[in-house]
């Protein structure tokens, strides 16, 4: 059962990368720790690279007609999850560096989980694109989880 077009998921990915870049630049300017600032600026620059890569995917994929029959509840769940968890542009009140890293870890984890779920709802030959997106998110999760204060 395919209810998402890969185009839609990639468009979500582009928005997630924009939000990620904004957060990382915000966090880089908030704390004086040079190591942390460097990490966040690197991640922000990588979000820009990811966004450009994903926009390149959009130019290469073909649109197709979506199937009529699908589980409306699950479709609504995935859309709500993307809207609430990932696209939420309201930044929490971050006062400590550890809170910024934890917020970023949670956002990267939520993105990974979202793409893993969404991957079940695209055509088989499009799953590789979603796997590429998941790999990018996992790299950020690893960088953040390895950061030492």
Secondary structure, DSSP 8 states (H G I E B T S, - for coil): ---S-HHHHHHHHHHHHHHHHHHHHHHHHH---HHHHHHHHHHHHHHHHHHHHHHHHHHH-------S---HHHHHHHHHHIIIIIS--------SHHHHHHHHHHHHHHHHHHHHHHHTTS-GGGHHHHHHHHHHHHHHHHHHHT---
